[in-house]
Each structure stands twice: as structure tokens, then as C-alpha cells.
Amino acid sequence: MNNARTLSTVERDVSKIRNIGISAHIDSGKTTLTERILFYTGIIDSMHEVRGKDGIGAVMDFMELEQQRGITIQSAATYTRWKQHNINIIDTPGHIDFTVEVERALRVLDAAVLVLCAVGGVQSQTLTVNRQMERYNVPCIAFINKLDRTGAKPYSVIEQLKSKLNHNAAFLQLPIGIEKETKGIIDLIHQRAMYFDGVYGTDIRYEDVPANMRDLVSERREMLIETLTEVNDDIAEIYLEDREPSVAELEAAIRAATIERKFTPVMVGTALKNKGVQPLLDAVLSYLPNPTEVKNYALKVDDDGEHEEKVLINPERSSKHHFLGLSFKLEEGKFGQLTYVRTYQGNLKKGDTVVNTRTGKKTKVNKLAQMHCNQMMDIEETCAGDICAFYGIECSSGDSFVSETAPHLSMESIFVPEPVISLAVEPRSRADQDKFQKALNRFTREDPTFRVTVDPESKETIISGMGELHLEIYQQRMAREYDCEVVSGKPKVAFRETLGRERSKFSYTHRKQTGGSGQFAKVEGYLEKIDEAEDDPMKLEFSNESVGSAISSNFIPPIEKAFLEVCDRGIITGNKLVGIRFVLEGGQMHEVDSSELAFKAATLGAVKQALEAGNPHVLEPVMTVEMIAPNEYQGNITSLVSQRNGTITESTPGVDYFTLEAEIPLNLMFGFAADLRSVTSGKGEYSMEFKTYAQADSRVQEELELAYSGPKEDNKKKAKGGKR
């Protein structure tokens, strides 16, 4: 860790800083790659494997559950130094259940390394990661890993990168041999062969391109130049002059096009066999942006709190500009809450005071740290471009911090997907109730996709998340970290309700007279399906199209609020209403008897009236499921998908293994892992991610309606019996 200590000195040259994430589909080798990076840069003294036999495991997977399962559960931040550059790295999970870890990492990073398995290629979670990169405009380098695996096909992977992800990509390197014959890498820019000698591949040997690869190298280098001509004017001009671009000209063009997200450089290697990692680090410095080359904006709010102005953040590493930072991850530490913060502007010294722009609360920062996984090093100052941690500051993920004298600036918060699965849980022992509540409070603060509610009828505690594994991990963490064993019920899918018709009108009058002042309110309009809801199936909208003074403007906000409240519980299954717009066209009010309460009651009645006439139906989450198994089991898996009402969307044959993609309702995915193991003799693997909401099968809707209405009928009978 000697090299790490040098990083405590503030690097004033912001061009010498890189903030990158390592992202990919599960089991593509992200954590192994990060482990190699830390070793070659001197941060760690020895390498360990994700599923190592030495019992230590990878440094980045420091949670006990991560080491036992051999998967990354939460993102881990670290830092290193390579050729006089500071590199902040966040290793992210590949499993869809922990996708928010990738989401918030990419929100604060300037660039990423997209890791692709040479066998699996572009897989389901690769698509999700790619969408997240697009959302935050994050440029990337693609690294085709696992060249040594049987069935490696790097040339097919780059074609998938182009066709499935729409990347304008080209090789910067070519493999010298694949599978067991993987020997080294060809550098197309410098036109030379690279071999990684020594026990850990630390000694790089350069030689001429092997004679049997010269034609391929010439062809692929020409393809690289032609690809760059489409995105870089300088290379296009050189190409038209029929001149060979120099190394410097090629590198400059690649850097410019990559930062603009017009081009994706493709590197190759095998992290496990210690080949290709050092050139990847060189590429991070050469082609990915420093903080000054990324445009970040904040919202500036005037003193009256009404006018917002979008302002460009200045990334200069000095005190000339006010401090601005964004919290993107919370973690429980020994000394209180640990808050990971990306510093975007100015600087902050230990002991300075910051203001949370969401709450307005001022807090003194007594402790600043630089993180290396679960270890930390105290630092005196953080500057623009840094990723650091505050200790003991109460906040939420996505909060912005500014210096005490700064104007009110807020960064755009982090996109949080809606949970798709729920589970009723309770502590095994009543004596553990306090531990149970502490665990839930902590987990909801740390993970915005982990939700906790209490069922109003059964009074059960309901936890909701992104999948079975997501909720299973939190139950195990309660037992391990809080000594609180929990028992759970059957998982419940997050069904939704929506209109069956395009439009359904309402005209509802609420009138109540009980002596003295009464209640009167009338609302007229219609509910309609939102066409754009395919992009956001959770969308709800309110539109006021009433004219004149039929309804006072004071009553419009209560009407909107009542509409959103009533959408929390549908009328046929009790699930939330989504994908609908409430359009208010008019109504009536009374000078004395009309009130906010009256218009809320009228709105509740109007929504119910429109829904009953609108033939509501149930929506269910549909998952994209990707299965990989030996070729001889293809028939078994096809049958398994058919049994679960799945639709096969793509089938990709391989030499020994095939890949099958299907869309299957989440409600029918429970127990799928066991069934897949059974029909493939334990050799099949699968991953899944949320695709969309679609209309549920009529049998599913009938079952949900019966389950919802049944208890109500029973309660009515009991109530009648009690009156007698």
C-alpha cells in the first residue's frame, strides 16, 4: 500500500485524473480485472481470485456474502496511480438485482470500461448497463475478456457490440491465439506484438507481428481507420489524401471520438491469465476523459426558491469556486454513516461546513477519507474531480452539498427503478424487533431500490426489491450483521392496474348535508391511457383543462393530490394504478359548502366511476431471461420456457453451448433456477432483467381479483354476524 499513500497529496493538475467504472454482465470478469489493475499499479501486493482457493477472495469483494457466493453485491470504490495519473475506480455488480449500484456509480463517473465475455458476448445485463451509460452520457472503452475460455469468439463479440448496442466500434488490438492458445496481443496502433512474461504477466515483451497475422492486422487496421473517418474530420482528410495517419494522429482522433461517444475502442485480453491489463490502463489514460472534458450542470435556485437556472460547473481544482458535491452511496461505518461523495467543483477541507441543499441543514465535516474498498485513508482536502467519503453526516443518496457561503446549487439526482417483487417478513423472535427495525432503516437509507411498507390490513412488514436474490441477500444480512433471524412469506409480484379502454369519462357529484355547513363538489372529465407509458409504465399524469371559474384554482391542487392518492390502490386487485392521465374538464362548486375535503371526495368517486366503466385490467412485469447451456439441452430449455408462457426472442448457437433469450412473466419465474438445473444436469445458467409491464393472462387476473375480493366478502359476513 506504499503507492496508495502518495495519493493523499492533492493532485492539482486535473488533466491527470480519471474517474472510471468497471461495468458488465454477471460473470464477465469485472472484479478479476479490477484486482489485476490494483496489482499492476502497486496498490495490492498479491492477487486473489473471486472464487479463490486461498480463502481470501478478491479485495473488491470484501463483504462475507460476496466472498461466499463469488458475486459482487455492492459497488466498491478504490483508487490507484498509473503513469503519474490518479485513477478513481468503482467496481460494480453484474446481477440485475443490484442494478442501482451501477446506476449511481455511472451517475458520478466520467467514463467506464465495458467488460464483455469473449464467450457470452453482449448479454442481457450488458444491454441494461449500456442504457445506463446512455442516460448519463458516459463514454467507454470495451474490453473483451476471457480470451482463454473454450468457445471464445472475440470477432463475433465486436459484431454484437455494433448490432445489439449500436456502438461505432473497432478493434485497437487483436488476440494472438484464443482459448488454450492465447499467447499475446497485437497492438494495431503501433503495429507490434505484445507478450506478457513472468509469473503474473508483469514483464511486457514487444516483438514484430507474427508472419501468419500480417494480412489480418493490415485488414483490421484499415477497418479502424475507415471507422474513424466517419467520426473525425482530421482522419477523413488524411484518408482522402491517401496518406497513412501517424500514431499521434490516430490516438488524438480516437480520444476525441470516444469522449464524444461517437466511437468505442475495443481492447482484448484475459484478466485471469494476466494478459492485456496494462495496455487497458494505458488506454484509460489515452482515450477516456478527465473531469475538465466532461460537461456537468447544476440547478441554481434563486433566494425566492421559484426560479431555476441551469449552470455549467467549473471543474478547476482550486478554491476560486464554491464547493459542490453529490452523495451517491451510503454505507454504515464504525463511526456512523459513511457518505460517498463526488466533488464536482471547488475544494473542501476537513473541518469546513457544508449545506445539504435538499434539507438546508448545515453540518461540519470533521472527517474526510479516501476509500479503498472497506478501508479508508484520512485526507485533509477534496477537490473537483475527486471521489471521497464524509463520516457522520445524515443525508440521503442523491443529496447535493455546497459550501456554507455558496448559492443554492443542486445536481441532478439518480434514476431509481421501481421494485418488481415483494415479500412479507418478520423477526423470528419478538425480542429482535428493535434489531429488525434498525436493519430495515439502515438498508432503506443505503439502497433506494429496497422499500419497506406495512400492509394496512394484515399489518405485515413488506419488503420490496428488484428480485428474489436482492431480498434474499438482505434477509441474510439481517442475520449476519444484526443477529436477527427473519421468517418470510411467499414472494409477491408487483402487479399493476390500468384502463382497458383508451378513454373513460366521469361526472361525479359529492354532496353531504348533516346539519350546519355541508359538503358539495362536482368534477367532470375523463381518464385516458398514456401512449408514452411504454417508456415509463409507472407514469401518472394530471391535466387541468377546465375553463372559466367553474372550479376555483384553489381546489385544483387538492384534486390532483386526491387523484395520485387514489392511484395507490386499484379497484379490481388492490394494486397500484399506472399509465393513466386524469383530465379535468370542468365541474361545479358552492360558495359555502365547497372545500378541499369535498373536492378530494369527489375526485375519489370520479376515478372509481371512470375505472368501473373503463374495463380495467391487470399488468404484470415481464422479464428478459437469458439462458446458456450445452447444445444437447436446447430442447429441454425450450420446453421449460414454453411451460412458463415464455416467448423466445432470440437463439444463438455456439460450438458447444447455445444462448437462448426469452420474455417470461416474473410471476412464473419462481423456482426457475432449480428447474433449469434439473433439465440441464446442473450445467445451465441464466440471468434476467426487467423488460416491461404487459397485460396479464386472464387466469392470472381472475386469481388476483378473487384473492382481493374474497377476504372482503368474508369480512362482510363476519360483520353481519357480529351485529346479530
MARBALO-241619 format. One record per residue (C-alpha): residue in three letters; x, z, y. Coordinates in steps of 0.25 Angstrom, whole numbers, plus 5000, padded with zeros to 4 digits. Each point is the difference from the previous one (the first is absolute). Example, Ala and Ser with C-alpha at 12.3 -4.5 7.8 and 13.67 -1.06 7.14 Angstrom:
! residues 2
ALA504950314982SER500649985014
! end
This chain:
! residues 724
MET500050005000ASN501249995009ASN499549875006ALA498750065003ARG500650105009THR500549895009LEU498549965003SER499750125008THR500849945012VAL499049925008GLU500349854999ARG499749955014ASP500149854996VAL498649974996SER500449874994LYS500850084989ILE498750064995ARG499149944989ASN498650074995ILE499649944987GLY499150034989ILE500149964985SER498749954995ALA499449944987HIS499150004989ILE500250114990ASP501250004991SER500749895008GLY501250095002LYS499850055014THR500650144997THR501149954992LEU500449905011THR500050125010GLU500850084991ARG501149894999ILE499949995016LEU500350145002PHE501250004990TYR500649885005THR499950055014GLY500650144996ILE498850095002ILE500050044986ASP501250014990SER499349964987MET498949914996HIS498850054992GLU498849924994VAL498650015002ARG499850044986GLY501450054998LYS500550064987ASP500850105008GLY498850085004ILE500349995015GLY499249875004ALA500149925012VAL500350075013MET498849945008ASP499050054989PHE500250145003MET498650064996GLU500050054986LEU498849924997GLU500749875004GLN501250034991GLN499150034988ARG499149885002GLY501149915004ILE499249955012THR500150025015ILE498850085005GLN500350025015SER500949925010ALA501450065002ALA500849985012THR501550005001TYR501149945008THR501449944998ARG501149925007TRP500549864996LYS501149935008GLN499850085013HIS498549994999ASN499050124998ILE498949964990ASN498850084999ILE499349984987ILE498650034994ASP499849984985THR498549984998PRO499150024987GLY499649874993HIS498750064994ILE498749965007ASP499550145000PHE501150045010THR499949885009VAL499850085012GLU501550044999VAL500449865001GLU499049985011ARG500550115009ALA501549964997LEU499849865004ARG499350045013VAL501250075005LEU501149914994ASP500649875007ALA500249924987ALA500050014985VAL500649964987LEU498949944991VAL500550024985LEU499549904990CYS500250024985ALA500649874994VAL499150014988GLY498750055007GLY500149925013VAL498950025010GLN499150104994SER498750075005GLN500750115009THR500949895005LEU498849945007THR499650135006VAL501450035005ASN500049865006ARG498750025007GLN500550145006MET501349925005GLU499149905007ARG499150115006TYR501250065007ASN500849875002VAL501250054992PRO501049904996CYS500750004987ILE501149964990ALA499549974986PHE500950064989ILE499849944986ASN500450124991LYS500250024985LEU500749864997ASP500550074987ARG498650024994THR499649914989GLY499049895006ALA500750005014LYS499549885007PRO500550015015TYR499749855003SER498650034996VAL499950125008ILE500449935013GLU498949904998GLN499050114998LEU500550065013LYS499749875007SER498749974993LYS499450144999LEU500550075012ASN500249885009HIS501450035004ASN500949895005ALA501150044991ALA501349954995PHE501250054991LEU501250065007GLN500650034987LEU499949954985PRO500250074988ILE501249974991GLY499350014986ILE498850084997GLU499550114990LYS501250044992GLU500949895006THR499850065014LYS501549995005GLY499949995016ILE499449935012ILE500249875008ASP500150025015LEU499349875005ILE500450035015HIS501550024997GLN499949914987ARG500850094991ALA499850094988MET499950155000TYR500450094988PHE499850155000ASP501150064992GLY500350154996VAL499150104993TYR499050005012GLY500249865006THR500750065012ASP501149894999ILE499549875005ARG500849884996TYR499949865007GLU500249874992ASP499749855001VAL498649964996PRO500049974985ALA500149854997ASN498750004992MET499250065012ARG500649915011ASP498849905000LEU499050115000VAL500750075011SER500049875009GLU498649984997ARG499550145003ARG500950015013GLU499349875005MET498750064997LEU500350125008ILE500549915012GLU498749924999THR499250125000LEU500750055012THR499849875008GLU498550035000VAL500150135007ASN501349995008ASP500349905011ASP501550015000ILE500149974985ALA499049895001GLU500949945011ILE501250014991TYR499349944988LEU499549885009GLU501549985004ASP500350004985ARG501050115002GLU500350114991PRO499650145006SER501150105001VAL499850144993ALA499850065014GLU498949905004LEU499350024987GLU500150165001ALA499549995014ALA498849914996ILE499650094988ARG500050125009ALA499249945011ALA499049944990THR499950134991ILE499750095012GLU498949915005ARG499450004986LYS500249854999PHE501050014988THR500250094988PRO501550014995VAL500050014985MET501150084993VAL500250034985GLY500750104992THR499850124990ALA500150145006LEU500050064986LYS501349924996ASN500650025014LYS500049855004GLY499549955014VAL499850135007GLN501250005010PRO499649855005LEU498650055002LEU500550115009ASP500849895008ALA498749925001VAL499350125006LEU501050015011SER500149855002TYR498549954999LEU499150125003PRO499750055014ASN500550125007PRO499050085008THR500249925013GLU499649884993VAL498650054996LYS498950015011ASN499250134999TYR498950035009ALA499350135004LEU498650035007LYS500250075014VAL498850085004ASP499750035015ASP499850145005ASP498549985000GLY500149964985GLU499249885001HIS500949885002GLU501049964990GLU501249915002LYS500949944989VAL501450025004LEU501349954993ILE500950114995ASN501550005005PRO500950034988GLU501250035008ARG500750134994SER500150085013SER499250105008LYS499749895010HIS498649994994HIS499050114995PHE500150044986LEU498949944991GLY499950024985LEU499049984989SER499750094988PHE499849924987LYS500250104989LEU499750154998GLU500650094989GLU500050154997GLY501450065002LYS500750134999PHE499950035015GLY498649945002GLN499449865001LEU501149895000THR499649895009TYR500749864998VAL500149935014ARG500449865004THR500650015014TYR499649875008GLN500550035014GLY500950105007ASN500750124994LEU499650144996LYS501050124999LYS499850124992GLY499250115008ASP499349895008THR498550015001VAL499149894995VAL498549975003ASN499049954989THR499349895007ARG498850014991THR499850155002GLY500750035013LYS500750114993LYS501550045005THR501050044990LYS501550045001VAL500849924989ASN500950114995LYS500649924988LEU500349854999ALA500549954987GLN500549874993MET499449994986HIS500749964987CYS498850004990ASN499750154999GLN501350045007MET500250015015MET501150015010ASP499850075013ILE500249905012GLU500050035015GLU499449885005THR499149884996CYS500049875008ALA499249875000GLY500149934986ASP500250134992ILE499250064989CYS500050155000ALA499250124997PHE499450115008TYR499850144994GLY498850095002ILE499249915009GLU498550004997CYS499549855000SER499349894992SER500649884994GLY500049895011ASP500150095012SER500849965012PHE501050095007VAL500549985015SER501050095008GLU499350105009THR500149925013ALA499749874994PRO498749925002HIS498950004989LEU500549904990SER499549984986MET500549914989GLU499049924991SER499750094988ILE500149974986PHE499049924992VAL499350094989PRO499349934988GLU498750074996PRO500050084986VAL499449934988ILE499950114990SER499550155001LEU500150124991ALA499350145000VAL501150114999GLU500050155000PRO501150104997ARG500050054985SER500050145005ARG499250065012ALA501250085004ASP500749875003GLN499049965011ASP501050035011LYS501149924994PHE499049884997GLN499650005015LYS501450005005ALA500449894990LEU498949915005ASN500250035015ARG501549964998PHE499749874992THR499049955010ARG500950025011GLU501149934993ASP499249894994PRO498949935008THR499549934988PHE499850134993ARG498650055004VAL499350134997THR498550025002VAL498950104995ASP498849944993PRO498850065008GLU499150014988SER500950054989LYS501050075009GLU501249944992THR501349975006ILE500249855000ILE501449935001SER500149855003GLY501249914999MET500549864996GLY500050014985GLU500050094988LEU501550025000HIS499950045015LEU499050114997GLU500750044987ILE501450025008TYR499350095010GLN499450084989GLN501450024993ARG500650035014MET499050125002ALA500450054986ARG501549995003GLU500150035015TYR498950105001ASP499950064986CYS498549965001GLU499549934987VAL498749925003VAL498949944992SER499349875003GLY498849924997LYS499849864997PRO500649905010LYS499049945009VAL500149865007ALA499749985015PHE498849924999ARG499449955013GLU498649955004THR499749885009LEU498849915004GLY499549904990ARG499449915010GLU500749945012ARG499150075010SER499050114999LYS499150045013PHE499650145004SER499050055010TYR499950154998THR499350115009HIS500350144999ARG498950095005LYS499950154999GLN499050105007THR500050144997GLY499550065013GLY500850005013SER501049895001GLY500049904989GLN500949894995PHE499949855002ALA500949884998LYS499949864995VAL501149914996GLU499849854996GLY501049904995TYR500749964987LEU501150024990GLU500849894995LYS501249974991ILE501349985007ASP500749874995GLU501450055004ALA499850124991GLU500849924989ASP501350045007ASP499550145002PRO498950044991MET499950145006LYS499649945014LEU498850065007GLU499649945014PHE499050045011SER499549905010ASN499150045012GLU499249875004SER498850075006VAL499749965015GLY499350075011SER499750145001ALA499250024987ILE501150104995SER500850085009SER501549974999ASN500250154997PHE499349984987ILE500949884995PRO501250094995PRO499150104992ILE499349874994GLU501449954996LYS500550134995ALA498750024991PHE500249864994LEU501450044996GLU499650134994VAL498849944992CYS501049904994ASP500750124993ARG498950004990GLY499349884995ILE498550004995ILE500149954985THR501350074995GLY500450095011ASN501349925002LYS500549965014LEU499549885007VAL501049895004GLY500049865005ILE498850015009ARG499749995015PHE498950085008VAL499549915011LEU499150085010GLU499049905007GLY499150105007GLY499150124998GLN499250105009MET500250145006HIS499250105006GLU500450075013VAL499850144995ASP500049994985SER501249914997SER501350074997GLU501349974993LEU499450074988ALA498849915000PHE500849875000LYS500950054989ALA498850034991ALA499449865004THR501349934996LEU500150074987GLY498649964997ALA500349865005VAL501249984991LYS499250054988GLN498949915003ALA500949885001LEU500750034987GLU498850024992ALA499549865005GLY501449944999ASN500250004984PRO501350095001HIS501049984988VAL501250074995LEU501449965003GLU501250044991PRO501549995001VAL500649894993MET501550004996THR501049904998VAL500750034986GLU501349944996MET500450014985ILE501349974994ALA500249994985PRO500649924988ASN499449874998GLU499450034987TYR499050105006GLN499449915010GLY498749984992ASN499950154999ILE500150025015THR499149895004SER499050074991LEU500250135006VAL499849945014SER498749944996GLN499550134994ARG500150065014ASN499349895007GLY501349955006THR500349865005ILE501349944997THR500649945013GLU501449954995SER500849994987THR501549985001PRO500749974987GLY501550044997VAL501049994989ASP499750134994TYR499050065009PHE498849965007THR499350055013LEU498550005002GLU499350045013ALA498550045000GLU499050065009ILE499350124994PRO499050105005LEU500750135002ASN498850074993LEU500549934987MET501450035002PHE500050154995GLY500850014987PHE500649865001ALA501450054999ALA499750054986ASP499249884995LEU501249915005ARG501050084992SER499149994988VAL499849855000THR501549975003SER500650104991GLY500550075012LYS500849885006GLY499049965011GLU500150055015TYR499049995011SER499950035015MET498849995009GLU499650005015PHE498750005008LYS499549865002THR498650015007TYR498650054999ALA499049914992GLN498650024996ALA499950094988ASP499349954987SER498550034999ARG500250104989VAL501050085008GLN499150015012GLU498850044991GLU500950114994LEU500450055014GLU498650005005LEU499550084988ALA501250105002TYR499650015014SER498550014999GLY500050084987PRO500450145006LYS499149985012GLU498849984991ASP500450134992ASN500250085012LYS498649965005LYS499450044987LYS500750145000ALA499650025015LYS498549974996GLY500250104988GLY500550105009LYS498849995010ARG499150034989
! end
